[in-house]
């Protein structure tokens, strides 16, 4: 899960799955990649993400793990 949303560019990703390696990509509304990261996150843990250099607006986040992919909208105020 991702929280809080909306946020000020700082938010948490929480891992409730057994997947450790997470690949995260963030795209602006035009589809341009604005952030990419790969990190390990154990089940039940959280990671703080800083995107406060991005402009206010809506972004699309793609999360990839070995089990599959998921998309999330994030709003930066």
Secondary structure, 3 states (H helix, E strand, C coil): CEECCCECCEEEEECCCCCCEEEEEEECCCCCEEEEEEEECCCCCEEEEECCCCCCEEEEEEEEECCEEEEEEEEEC
